Amino acid sequence: MAPSGLSPRLLAEVLFAAFLILASAALLFVATDLPAMSALLPVAMLVALIVLCAVLIVAQTIRRDSLKTLPVEKVGRVIGGFAAIFVYAIAVDVVGFYTATLIGLPVTAWIFGFRKPIGLLAGTAIFVGAIYVIFSLGMSQRFPAEIWFN
């Protein structure tokens, strides 16, 4: 048992959520310097991430007594989460937003245990399609250029 009263698994989740809150808050300052329309999606996503991580921390703290007997998850998932975020951020700059998302979203979901190919394809298509319709067509916002269309 960790000194905080949380199991090692829950402690890892709480620490990961706390790190994401700090990183999101730091990136929020950068995003607010963007033009208003360009900042809309990053600010909304960062605020949502902060809120969801705060809810996770509160929920895990409240439920800690009932979850003490759960087995410790593999540390690889936490490291994999950080690595996926890092690789995706670099890929967006190198190959473009849509290509990085079309590859990164299903690969990350597969790594974290979602193994239904139809669900992966449908979820990826719906997510990327919605982003394209809302931001490219509806708001005329440009994402990082695709490597294929330069």
N, C-alpha and C positions, 0 to 999 in steps of 0.2 A: 504494500500500500504506500502510495506517495505521501509525503508529509502534509499535503493539503487536504487529505481525506478523500481524494479522488483516486480511482484505480489508475494504473499507468496508461491504459487505453484512453480513459476520459481526460486525463491530464494532457496527453498528447493532442487530443482534439481541441481542448480549451487553449492550449498554447498556440496551436496552428491558427485558431480563430483570432486570438489576440494579435498574432503577427499580421494576419490579413487586415485587421482593423487598422493597425499602425501603417501598413504599406498603403492601404486605400486612402487613409487620411492624408498621407504625404502626397500621393498622386492627385488627390482632390485639389490641392493647392496649385499643382501644375495645370490641371484641366480647367480651372477657373480663369486662367490667363488666355485661353483660346477664345476665338470669336463666339458669340452667343449660340449660333446654330451649330457650330462645330463642337461646342462643349456639351451640348444637350445629352447625347448618348453616353459619353464617358462619365459625366457627373451623375446621371441617373443610375448607371451601373455601379459606380463606386459607392454612392449613398445606399443603394440596395444591398450591396455586399457588406457594408458596415452594419446595417440594420440586421441582416440575416446572421452575421457572425455574433452580434450582441445577443440575439435571441438564442443562438446555439449555446453560448456561454451560460446564460441564465438557465436554460432548460437542463443543461448537463449538471449545473450546480444544484438545482432543485432535485433532480433525479438520481444524484450520486449514490444514495444509500441503496436504491433498488438495483443498481447496475454494478455493484462491486464484484460480483461473481463472474462477469463476462470475461472471456479470454482476451488477452492482449493482442491487438491487431499487429500485423507485420509493419515494421518501421518503414518498409519499402513504399507503402502507400503514401505516407506523409512526404517522404523524399520524392516520390513520383509526382505528387501534387505540385511541389515547388518546381521540379524539373519541367513538368508540362507547361506551367505558366511561363517559365523562362524561355523554353524552346518556342512556344507559340508567339511570344513577343518578338523574338528574333525573326521567326518565319514571316510574320506580317510585314516586317520591313524588307525582307529579302525577296519573297515571292508574291506578296500582296495579301490583302485582307481576305478576299474570297477563297483563294487557293489554300491559304493557311487554315482557314476555318473549315473548308470542305474536307481537308485531310485531318486536321487536329481534333475536331469535335468527335467524330466516330472512333478515332484511335484512342483518345482519352477515355471515352465512355467504355470502350472494350477493355482497356487496361483496368478500369475500376469496377469491372464485373458485369456490365450490361452486355449480354452476348446475343441478343436477338437481331440478326442481320436486317430484317425488314424494319424493325423499330429504329435501328441505327440509321438506315437510309432515309426513312420517313422523317425522323426527327431532324436530321441534318438538312434535308431538303426544305422542310418547313421553316427551320430557323434561318438558314441562309437566304431563302426566298423572301421571308418576311423582312429581314434586314434590307435586302435589295429594294423591295417595293417601298418600304417606309422611307429609307434614307436616300437611296439613289434616285428613285422616280419621284417620290412624294416631296422630298425636301431638297433635292438636287445637291446632296452632299457627296463629296468625293472621298473615297477611302484610299489608302496607300495603293499606288498603281500595281497592276498585275504584271508579273514578269512576262507573261505570254502576249500581252497587248502593247508592249512598248515599241 
